[in-house]
Amino acid sequence: MSRNRSGRPARRPRLLLALALAALALTACGGGDALSTQPAAAGPDGDWVLTSGTGPAGALVLVDGSPVTLTVEGRAVSGRAACNSYSGDVAASGSGFRPGSIAMTEMACMDPAVSALERGYLDAFAAVTRATVTGDRLVLTGEGVELTFGREAPVVDRPLEGTRWVLDTAFAGESASSVVEGSFLRLDGGDLTGNAGCLDVTGAYRVDGDTVTVTDLRRPEGATGDCDQDASVQDSLLRDFLTGPAITATVDGDRLTLMRGDTGYGFTAAP
């Protein structure tokens, strides 16, 4: 099965929509120590999860089940901002650490607390100028900003088969969007079960390397349902996607991404 560990969660392909954050222009500012474009010091490299933070608007309120993560790989940074995934680069020299351009997915964040955390984190991250690593603790600071991270424990890849995969993202071209809740897939011994958004589905599948081919997709006999328009549209699109040519499957920790060309869907493993 393919792996794509370009930074958690992303846990998915980098189908990102450019987001201009004016404050990130700090990389071009003249004040302070001169910063090079050489790779960041080894200290910050790795996977981190936010444990506390203060931004321009005050303290960040963390939300259970919606972690804020940061992966540093040389000059590249990526992670999850509570709801959406982000990636970009940094300019670094010594303890200097200044984010550059940032790109993000554009999923709707339905929980106001998650949305507030995401906005607060991004504003704070944009103002970071310095990184300090002490053991398993990373602190990013700037004017009025302090973000404290701990090492993120590695997530073991969940098996493609035998796992209940819950749909949370739809990919189309360079954009990502949220989905109607309740859809899932389970692949088990050649049998597929799930829900495409409106009604349950069953079918058969086969796995060849990193591809999955679904056959005989159908609804249970006599199944009916009264679904709203959004659920019905998603149901139709997902069923059409599953019954097309072979799908590329990528498992990365607790994430499954199914892609055909530039169209696909992202799932999270159920607990």
C-alpha positions as CSV (number, residue, x, y, z in Angstrom):
1,M,0.0,0.0,0.0
2,S,1.3,3.4,-0.9
3,R,2.5,5.7,1.9
4,N,2.7,9.5,1.9
5,R,4.2,10.8,5.0
6,S,4.8,14.4,3.9
7,G,3.6,15.6,7.3
8,R,0.7,14.7,9.6
9,P,-2.4,14.8,9.0
10,A,-2.1,15.6,6.0
11,R,-2.1,12.6,6.0
12,R,-3.2,12.9,2.4
13,P,-2.1,14.3,-1.0
14,R,-1.1,17.9,-1.1
15,L,-4.2,19.1,-2.9
16,L,-3.9,22.6,-1.5
17,L,-5.4,25.9,-2.5
18,A,-3.1,28.9,-2.1
19,L,-4.0,31.2,0.7
20,A,-2.3,34.6,0.9
21,L,-1.5,35.6,4.5
22,A,-0.1,39.1,4.4
23,A,1.6,38.8,7.8
24,L,3.8,36.1,6.4
25,A,5.7,38.7,4.4
26,L,8.0,38.9,7.4
27,T,10.5,36.9,5.4
28,A,11.1,40.0,3.3
29,C,11.3,42.5,6.2
30,G,14.6,44.0,7.1
31,G,14.4,44.1,10.9
32,G,16.3,41.7,13.2
33,D,18.9,39.2,12.3
34,A,19.5,38.5,8.7
35,L,17.9,35.2,7.7
36,S,19.2,32.8,5.1
37,T,17.3,30.4,3.0
38,Q,19.4,27.4,4.1
39,P,17.6,24.4,5.7
40,A,16.4,25.0,9.3
41,A,18.5,23.6,12.1
42,A,17.9,20.0,12.9
43,G,16.4,20.8,16.2
44,P,12.8,21.7,15.0
45,D,12.7,18.8,12.5
46,G,10.0,16.2,13.2
47,D,6.4,15.9,14.1
48,W,4.9,18.1,16.7
49,V,1.5,18.7,18.3
50,L,0.4,21.9,19.9
51,T,0.0,21.8,23.7
52,S,-0.7,25.5,24.4
53,G,-0.5,28.8,22.7
54,T,-1.0,32.5,22.8
55,G,-1.6,34.6,19.6
56,P,-2.3,38.2,18.7
57,A,-5.9,37.8,19.9
58,G,-5.0,36.0,23.2
59,A,-4.8,32.4,24.5
60,L,-5.7,29.6,22.1
61,V,-8.3,27.2,23.3
62,L,-7.5,23.6,22.3
63,V,-10.4,21.4,21.2
64,D,-10.4,17.6,21.9
65,G,-10.4,15.6,18.7
66,S,-9.1,18.5,16.6
67,P,-5.4,18.7,17.2
68,V,-3.1,21.3,15.8
69,T,0.0,19.7,14.4
70,L,3.3,20.9,12.8
71,T,5.8,18.8,10.8
72,V,9.2,20.5,10.1
73,E,11.4,18.9,7.4
74,G,14.3,21.3,6.7
75,R,12.7,24.4,5.2
76,A,9.3,22.7,4.6
77,V,6.5,22.9,7.1
78,S,3.1,21.2,7.1
79,G,0.4,20.0,9.4
80,R,-3.2,20.4,10.5
81,A,-4.6,23.7,11.8
82,A,-7.4,22.0,13.8
83,C,-9.6,21.7,10.8
84,N,-7.7,22.3,7.5
85,S,-4.3,21.0,6.4
86,Y,-1.6,23.5,5.5
87,S,1.9,23.4,4.1
88,G,4.6,26.0,3.2
89,D,8.2,26.9,3.9
90,V,10.3,28.8,6.4
91,A,13.4,30.9,6.4
92,A,15.7,29.9,9.2
93,S,19.2,30.7,10.5
94,G,20.3,29.7,14.0
95,S,17.2,30.1,16.2
96,G,15.5,32.3,13.6
97,F,12.3,30.7,12.2
98,R,10.0,32.7,10.0
99,P,7.2,31.2,8.0
100,G,7.0,32.1,4.3
101,S,4.2,31.3,1.9
102,I,1.4,29.1,3.2
103,A,-1.1,27.0,1.3
104,M,-4.2,25.4,2.8
105,T,-7.2,23.2,2.1
106,E,-10.6,24.9,2.2
107,M,-12.8,22.6,4.2
108,A,-15.7,24.1,6.0
109,C,-15.2,23.9,9.8
110,M,-18.6,23.3,11.3
111,D,-17.6,23.7,15.0
112,P,-17.2,27.4,15.9
113,A,-14.6,26.4,18.5
114,V,-12.5,24.6,15.9
115,S,-12.8,27.5,13.5
116,A,-11.7,29.9,16.2
117,L,-8.7,27.7,17.1
118,E,-7.7,27.5,13.5
119,R,-7.8,31.2,12.9
120,G,-5.9,31.9,16.1
121,Y,-3.2,29.4,15.3
122,L,-2.7,30.7,11.8
123,D,-2.5,34.3,13.0
124,A,0.0,33.3,15.6
125,F,2.1,31.1,13.3
126,A,2.3,34.0,10.8
127,A,4.0,36.1,13.5
128,V,6.6,33.6,14.6
129,T,10.3,34.7,14.3
130,R,12.1,32.2,16.6
131,A,12.2,28.5,17.4
132,T,13.6,26.9,20.6
133,V,13.9,23.2,21.1
134,T,14.4,21.7,24.6
135,G,14.2,17.9,24.7
136,D,10.8,17.0,23.4
137,R,9.5,20.5,23.6
138,L,9.4,23.1,20.7
139,V,8.5,26.7,21.4
140,L,7.8,29.1,18.6
141,T,7.8,32.8,19.6
142,G,7.3,36.2,18.1
143,E,5.9,39.5,19.1
144,G,2.9,38.7,21.4
145,V,3.1,35.1,20.3
146,E,4.1,31.8,22.0
147,L,3.3,28.4,20.6
148,T,4.3,25.4,22.6
149,F,4.5,21.9,21.0
150,G,5.3,18.4,22.2
151,R,6.6,15.6,20.1
152,E,3.8,13.8,18.3
153,A,3.8,10.1,18.8
154,P,4.0,8.2,15.5
155,V,0.7,6.8,14.2
156,V,0.8,3.2,13.1
157,D,-0.7,2.7,9.7
158,R,-4.2,1.2,10.0
159,P,-4.9,-1.8,7.7
160,L,-6.8,-1.0,4.5
161,E,-8.9,-4.0,5.0
162,G,-10.9,-4.6,8.2
163,T,-11.0,-0.9,9.1
164,R,-14.1,1.2,9.2
165,W,-13.1,4.3,7.1
166,V,-15.2,7.5,7.8
167,L,-15.5,9.9,4.9
168,D,-14.5,13.5,5.7
169,T,-13.0,15.2,2.6
170,A,-13.7,15.4,-1.1
171,F,-10.9,16.4,-3.5
172,A,-11.4,18.0,-6.9
173,G,-8.5,19.4,-8.8
174,E,-6.5,21.7,-6.4
175,S,-9.4,22.1,-3.9
176,A,-10.7,20.1,-0.9
177,S,-14.1,20.4,0.6
178,S,-16.1,19.0,3.5
179,V,-18.7,16.3,3.0
180,V,-22.1,15.2,4.3
181,E,-21.5,13.3,7.6
182,G,-22.4,9.7,7.9
183,S,-20.6,8.2,4.9
184,F,-18.2,5.3,5.4
185,L,-16.5,2.4,3.7
186,R,-15.3,-1.0,5.0
187,L,-13.3,-3.4,2.9
188,D,-13.2,-6.9,4.4
189,G,-12.1,-10.1,2.6
190,G,-13.3,-9.0,-0.8
191,D,-16.7,-7.6,0.4
192,L,-17.4,-3.9,0.5
193,T,-20.0,-2.3,2.8
194,G,-20.7,1.3,3.5
195,N,-22.8,4.4,3.0
196,A,-22.3,6.8,0.1
197,G,-24.2,9.7,1.7
198,C,-27.9,8.7,1.4
199,L,-28.3,4.9,1.4
200,D,-26.1,1.9,2.3
201,V,-24.2,0.1,-0.4
202,T,-22.6,-3.3,-0.8
203,G,-20.3,-4.7,-3.4
204,A,-17.1,-6.6,-4.1
205,Y,-13.5,-5.4,-4.5
206,R,-10.0,-6.6,-5.3
207,V,-6.6,-5.1,-4.2
208,D,-3.7,-5.1,-6.6
209,G,-0.6,-3.4,-5.1
210,D,-1.7,0.2,-4.3
211,T,-4.9,0.1,-6.4
212,V,-8.4,-1.0,-5.5
213,T,-11.1,-2.0,-8.0
214,V,-14.7,-2.1,-6.9
215,T,-17.2,-4.3,-8.7
216,D,-20.9,-5.2,-8.3
217,L,-21.7,-2.1,-6.3
218,R,-25.4,-2.1,-5.3
219,R,-27.9,-1.1,-2.7
220,P,-29.4,-3.7,-0.4
221,E,-32.6,-5.1,-1.9
222,G,-35.6,-2.9,-1.1
223,A,-33.5,-0.1,0.4
224,T,-35.2,3.3,0.3
225,G,-34.5,6.6,1.9
226,D,-35.6,10.2,2.1
227,C,-32.3,12.2,1.8
228,D,-31.8,15.9,1.3
229,Q,-30.3,17.3,-1.9
230,D,-26.7,17.5,-0.6
231,A,-26.7,13.9,0.6
232,S,-28.3,12.7,-2.6
233,V,-25.7,14.5,-4.7
234,Q,-22.8,13.1,-2.6
235,D,-24.4,9.6,-2.8
236,S,-24.4,9.8,-6.6
237,L,-20.9,11.2,-7.0
238,L,-19.3,8.7,-4.6
239,R,-21.0,5.7,-6.1
240,D,-19.9,6.8,-9.6
241,F,-16.4,7.3,-8.3
242,L,-16.2,3.8,-6.7
243,T,-17.6,2.0,-9.8
244,G,-15.1,3.6,-12.2
245,P,-11.6,2.3,-13.2
246,A,-9.0,1.3,-10.6
247,I,-8.5,3.7,-7.6
248,T,-5.2,4.5,-6.1
249,A,-5.3,3.9,-2.3
250,T,-2.9,5.6,0.1
251,V,-2.9,4.7,3.8
252,D,-0.9,7.1,6.1
253,G,-1.4,6.4,9.8
254,D,-5.2,6.7,10.4
255,R,-5.8,8.3,7.1
256,L,-7.0,6.7,3.8
257,T,-7.0,8.6,0.5
258,L,-8.7,7.2,-2.6
259,M,-7.8,9.0,-5.8
260,R,-8.4,8.7,-9.5
261,G,-6.6,11.4,-11.4
262,D,-7.2,14.6,-9.5
263,T,-10.5,13.5,-8.0
264,G,-10.9,11.6,-4.8
265,Y,-12.0,11.2,-1.2
266,G,-10.3,11.3,2.2
267,F,-11.2,9.1,5.1
268,T,-10.3,8.8,8.8
269,A,-10.2,5.4,10.6
270,A,-13.0,5.0,13.1
271,P,-11.7,4.5,16.7
